[in-house]
Amino acid sequence: MVPFLLLLHLAVNVAAAGDATTLTATPATITRSDQWITLRWSNLPSPSPLDYVALYSPPSSADLDYLGFLFLNASASWATGAGTLVLPRLPDLRAPYQFRLFRSPPGEPSTNTRLDQDHDPLPDARHRAAVSGDVRAEGNGSRPAQVHLAFADAPDEMRVLFVCGDSGNRAVRYGLLGRREEEWDEAPAEARTYERRQMCGYPANDIVGWRDPGFVFDAVMKRLQPGRRYFYKVGSDSGGWSEKYSFISRDIEANETIAFLFGDLGTYVPYNTYFRTPQESLSTVKWILRDLEVIGDRAALISHIGDISYAKGYAWLWDHFFQQIEPIASSTPYHVCIGNHEYDWPSQPWTPSWSANIYNGKDSGGECGIPYSIKFRMPGNSSLSTGTGAPDTQNLYYSFDAGVVHFVYMSTETDFTQGSAQHNFIKVDLERVNRSRTPFIVFQGHRPMYTSSNGTRDAAHREQMIQHLEQLFVKHNVTLALWGHIHVYERFCPMKNNQCMNTSSSFVYPGAPVHVVIGMAGQDHQPSWEARPDHPDVPIFPQPERSMYRGSEFGYTKLMATREKLTLVYIGNHDGQVHDMVEIFLYNNSMSVKLPPKVIWMYMGIASGVMLSLLVGILAGFLVRRKRDSGRWIPIVNEEA
């Protein structure tokens, strides 16, 4: 009798085990050729449309500390209790992934106190039904990832940055096209990182947002020949090498400049997480990659002016971001400036009285500029102490020459007023521009000096920008001023103290910069336009006269400049076509008419005859105009924080 009962008990347990819900994730090891992760489940009784699979890394994470989740009803067969979901390749987080299946019975509200972007409770992970095996990246984090380039301080150098899971020795090997790999040069890489305790607030310093960032390696390729294609790879013999990449070296003597410029790109992740992520950011990268392939062996650069990844304290979103941009950033120098979503937090040091509603937010999610400062390294050495023992905030303001354009980057999040280190840098930098070599100046920052969006919160900031910076722009003939922050495209006429200097889209430089807002690269929240005083109740707000073109379509801009002309085009993501264009000439080609020598001498005689009288008039006029113009800008008031 006893043996029979034992056999019966064993049979029941075997049957029960056979009916248990299962979840598998394949492949168990993600190689370079693997582009998908497949999730399969079966034997899920009485499935609910709200059942979900949650993602974890590391596998030791508590059930509530997931990276994100996918609803099972995305599978066509979910109602049968079995199905399949496919995820695109996930970034290497230097720790394995794990997937867990949870039940969510109908009518049972979530008890999770964490809310999503719409202030609804996130899944509470109470009813776990199955757990997958681990999924890890090949090399267990030792292989280089997140490769991206940037200009270094010297024109014959190129910087490369990448991430590994340990701080062991790494290097970059590089050589000219056609040179055997055994003959390539090698440069060592320096490793940097940051710690959870250095984050300044939630969620960046909390277990839900923090993930180990690994080590960011920084190496500089030197003594590059100008305008040549180089190949390179990063890593080590022991930890493994990256694939081979290539780039065109910088040529400051080139007679053309090509750049792709945008702001507010953001990061898309292929699952639900703590807030919505912008799928349009993928389209922006796709179209820029197309354009880079078209220009071939011509040098280019990329400019991303603030609000970079929108990680906002959820560390793994930075990993997604760098995986997303690697196809373009590994072949083209990728330059950035800091935005509110990288830096802003109530404890940051610069808080002038007029910024009460501007800089005291929590837009960085507790990052306070630290990941931004470590993950990027721009030319120059601008930095600002955090005062908390955390690494200094870096990559604030800098400049470089590329072909016929001098590019300047500023921080709109730190002190830019007269007397500040940043203001002094901008002033001296603009004074030293060699206009015979770089006839055009492109100035860039995150928050705009001009916009017609209904963003009253930043109105005081815009006034301060005009007061402290615009005179420098006009005095030193800045050609173009590009801004982000507002998630639209808007081109203004050349502006001087709120006055429009030319309303054409093709003109000779009139002595003031064209301002363009280019924050339409991906992030999805679109602000409304400002109302006009004479149309306070009309829902469609008329476009101000100073605004030449504006639109909410996602996209990016492309700059093309020669020694005679700078052209900026706005390319839309829905079709990859040009939607707006502005051309700025250094001089009027139509006035270049050849005259006979006798006529030329006659004009010279007339000119010399009137010069003496003109000198007297000019001197008097200059004094009067100087007195009149001095009142056009609001007088600068120095203010200590």
Summary of the structure (lengths in Angstrom):
residues: 641
radius of gyration: 28.7
end to end distance: 88.3
largest distance: 131.3
contacts: 2113
relative contact order: 0.09
helix: 22%
strand: 28%
